Amino acid sequence: MFEVGHDQAAGLRSSGMGGGPALMPLASPAQPARAYEWLCTLAAHLTSMGREVVILDGSSQEAPARRGHDGSPLGLLHILHDGAIAGLGAAPEGHEWLVLPAAQGLTTLQQTAQTAGADVALKRLLTPFSGDALVLLFAPPVLLGSLLGGLGARALVPVLPQTQATLDAYGALKLLHHAGLLPVLAPLAPQELPADASLQQVVDSVADCAERHLGLPVQVWPTHTWGLRVLDSALTRHDTLTRQRATPAAARGERDSAARPLWS
């Protein structure tokens, strides 16, 4: 779906921040292409903060060939099968971040999670990436749940300006919650839906349903806070079982008062 290495925000990259590669799960909606602007907005925020952004696109299949004409890997499956690949993260020359198809590779990692645990699957996924890499794992919520379930990781759920926004967001939130992840609503700001309902109304509806039917208070992250919050919440190889876990009440999160109004 996303063009590999496409230049979204030239000139934003600053010096690297180090600290090891990290991963942020992102729930793709029923129509993944509709989340393109949302995903690029998040990637641009992180790039401007000095991280080497890698997008693993779980809605796209890897190419049959293992490497491109320049010798670079063409997808997550190829990376997982080539132990010599290391230090990935920097985008190809002339591009702002690296985008890799990942559907088949994620299926492989699902099998790892089922047999050895989600923490082992996460470590295997992050091993080939550089210390400055921030990996955005864009995939269906059911896949995120089967791969990372039980780790207590936060996972961003897009709220988009489209007619199915409420159903998409609530469905993703419910699946992630039942898988043991912490869904966070991330509305892409402020536009009107075709049905004349604002994104604020959609967020309120989804959050209220989650609290009423799932007993789940939901955090809402305004657009301008995405970069800092993702850096604070992303999973690393070293903290898969501790950093995202807390007491049950804290782990589920509370409706963040700082997140309202959404467009402040």
N, C-alpha and C positions, 0 to 999 in steps of 0.2 A: 504493500500500500504506500509506504513512504519511500521516496527516492533515496537510494543509498548515498550518504555523504552530501546531501543537498545543503547548500549554503543558506541558512535561515537568518543569520544575524551577524554578518561579517564585521569584524573589528571589536567584538565584545570580549574575546578571551583575554584574561589577565593572567598573572603569574599563578602557578600551581599552588595548591593548598596542602597536598600530601595527606598522610593519615591512613592510607590504605583504601582500596576500592570499596564502594558501598553500593547498595541496591535499594531502589524504591519501587514497590509494586504499584502499577496503575491499571485500573479496570477499564478494558476497552468496552465501548457500548455495542449494541446490536449491529449498528452500522459504523464500523471503526473509522472509516474515512471522515465521518462528521466530527471526529475528535482531533483532526489534524491541527487546527489552529490552537486548540487547548494544549496539546502536547508540545507544539513548537514554542508556545509562550512559556511553559515551564522550563523547557530546555534552554531557552535564551536567558532566563533568570539565573539558572545555575552556571551557565557559561560565563556570564558577566561577573560571577563570584569566584571565578578561577578554577572551576572544575572542568575536566574533560568529559563531556556528556556522550554517553553511548546509549542509543535507543535500540532495544531488542524488541522487534516488532512481531509479536506472536500471531498477528493476523496474516502474515506473509510467509510463504514456503521458501526454503532455501533452494538455490539453483543446483542443478546436477553437478556442475564442476566444483572442485574443491577450492580453487583460487582464481582471482581475477587476473587480467593481463599484467597488472603491476605486482603480482605475487601476494596481494592482500587476501585475507579470508573472506568468503562470500556469505557466510552465515554462521549462526550459533552451532549448528550441527558439525560443521567443519572444524570449528574451534575446539569443540569438545573431543573430537577424534584425533586431534593433532597436538600431542603433548609438547611439541617444540614451540608452540605459539605462546608468547608471554609479553607483558607490557602493553597490551592493547589499550587504546583510549584516545590517542591523538587522532583527529580527523585527517583525511587525505588533504593534500595541499589544495588550497582554494576553497575548502569547505569548512563549515563551522562546527559540525559534530558528526559523529559516526553513527550510521543507521544500518542495522543488520537484520535480515529476515531471521525468524527464530522459531517457527511453528514446530518443525521436526526436532530441533534441539530441545525444546521445552518438553516434548513428549518423552525424550530420552531421560531428561532430568526428573520427570514425574516418576518414572520407573525407579530411579535412584532414591527418591523420597519415599516410595512405597516399601523398598527393601532395606534401606539404611537410615532413613529419617530425613526430615526436612532440613536439619542443620547441615548434614553431609551434602545434600543436594545444593544448598546455597554456597557452601565452600567450593564445591566443584565448579559452580557457575562463575564465581568471582575470581578464581585462581588465575585465569589468563589475562586479567586486566591490570592496568597500571595503578599506582597508588593514588593518582589524582582522578581516577575514573569514577564517575557517578552514573551507574547503570539504571536506566529507566526501563523497567520490565512492563511493557504494554501488552496485556493479554486478557482473554475473557476471565471474568471473576471465578468461574468454576475451575479453571486451570490454575489460577493463582492460589485458590484454596487447596487444591490437591498437591501443589508443589511446596507451599510455605505454611500450610495449615498447622496450627498449634504453636507457632513461633511468637504469636502476639504482636506481629508487625503491623504498623499502620499501612493502609493501602488507600490511595487516592481514588475517589469516585467522581468522574466528571459530571457536571450539571451543565447541559448545553442548550443553546437557544433553538430547540426543535420541539415538535408536538409530542413526541414520545419521551420527553425528558423525565417526567415523573416516574413512569413505569421503568425506564432504563435504570435510573438512579436507585430507586427503591429495590428493584430486583437484584442489582449488584450488591447493594448494602446488605441485604438479607443473606445472600450466598456467602459473602465474606465473613459476616458475623458468625454464621453457623460453622464455618471452617476454622474458627479460632483466630481470625485476623481482626484488626481494628479499623473499620471503614471510616474515612473522613470525606465529607462532601467538599468538592472544590469547584464552585461555580465560575464560569468564564463570563465575567462581567460587563457592564449591565446592558443587556439588549432585550428586546421584546420578542416573545415567542409568537408564532403565527396565530395561536389561539388567544392572543391578547393577554396572556398571563405572564407576569414578570418572572425572572429567574428567582427573585426573592420569594415570591409566592410558591414556586416549585420547591425551593429549599425548605421553606416552612412546612409544606405539606409532607415532604419526604421525612423530615426530622420528626414531625409530630406522629406520623404513622409508625416510625421506628420505635419511638418511646412508648406508644400505646400498645403496639402489637408484639414487639420484641423485648420490651423493657430495656431499650438501648438508647441512652443519651448520646447524641451524635455531635462531634465537632464539625465546625464549618471554617474552612480556611479561605479568607479573602485573597484575591489574585495577587495583590502586592506583597503578601507574606509568604508565597509559595516557596521561594528560594531558601530563605532562612529555615523555615519549618521542615522542608525536605532534608536539608543538611543535618538538622538536629535529629530527625527521625529515621533516616535511612539505615538499613541493616549492613553490618560488616561481617567478615569471616570470624571475628573474635568475640562478638557479643550476641550471637544468634539466640542464646537461651537466657540472657539476662537483661540486656539493655531495654528491650521492648516489653518485658514482663514487669508487672507491678501488682499491687493488691487488686482484687477483682473490681472494686469501684473505680480505682484510678485507671486500671487497664482499659475499661470500657470508655473512659473519657467522659467529660461533661460538655454540655452545649457551651461553647467558648464565648463568654460575654464580649471578649475583645473582637470577636468575629462579626459583630453586629453594630451598625449596619454593614452589609457585605461590601458596599462600594466606598466606604470611608477611606 
